[in-house]
């Protein structure tokens, strides 16, 4: 395999365990995550963890809101 070629075997589905007799075994933890909302939530949480670990002091509410992309709404009556 040349340097510019990609090994396609690394992208194949995970192997399923095989029971005696050659039957596939159901594994409840062998799932493919393709939930866009969940992936976005994981990304936001990761960004927050990284920012908090790099900060000298606890993050302020404003910093957390900025990291999470929260847009503040003006209060009525202010």
C-alpha positions in Angstrom: 0.0 0.0 0.0 1.4 3.4 -1.0 1.8 6.3 1.4 -1.2 8.2 -0.1 -3.6 5.2 0.1 -6.0 4.8 3.0 -6.5 1.5 4.8 -10.3 1.0 4.4 -10.3 -1.8 6.9 -10.1 0.7 9.8 -13.5 2.1 8.8 -15.4 -1.1 8.7 -18.1 -2.0 11.1 -17.0 -3.6 14.4 -16.8 -7.4 14.5 -19.7 -9.1 16.1 -19.0 -11.7 18.8 -19.9 -15.2 17.6 -21.4 -17.7 20.0 -20.9 -21.5 19.7 -22.5 -22.7 16.6 -21.6 -19.6 14.6 -24.6 -17.4 15.7 -24.1 -13.7 16.2 -24.4 -12.4 19.8 -26.4 -9.3 20.4 -24.4 -6.6 22.2 -26.4 -3.7 23.6 -23.3 -1.5 23.8 -22.3 -2.1 20.1 -24.2 0.9 18.6 -23.5 3.5 16.0 -24.1 7.1 17.2 -25.5 9.3 14.5 -27.6 11.6 16.6 -26.8 15.2 15.6 -28.2 16.8 18.7 -26.2 14.4 20.9 -23.0 15.1 19.0 -23.6 18.9 19.3 -24.1 18.5 23.0 -20.9 16.5 23.4 -19.1 19.2 21.4 -20.4 22.0 23.7 -19.6 20.0 26.8 -16.1 19.4 25.5 -15.5 23.0 24.8 -16.7 23.9 28.3 -14.4 21.4 29.9 -11.4 22.6 27.9 -12.1 26.2 28.7 -12.5 25.4 32.4 -9.3 23.4 32.6 -7.3 26.2 31.0 -8.8 29.0 33.1 -6.9 30.4 36.1 -10.1 31.0 38.0 -13.7 29.6 37.8 -15.5 30.7 34.7 -18.0 33.5 35.0 -21.6 33.0 33.9 -20.9 35.3 31.0 -17.9 33.2 29.9 -19.9 30.0 30.1 -22.7 31.6 28.1 -20.2 32.7 25.4 -18.6 29.3 25.2 -22.0 27.6 24.9 -23.3 30.2 22.4 -26.0 31.5 24.6 -27.5 34.8 23.4 -28.8 36.8 26.4 -32.3 38.4 25.9 -32.9 41.8 27.4 -35.1 41.7 30.5 -38.4 43.5 30.3 -38.5 46.5 32.6 -34.8 47.2 32.8 
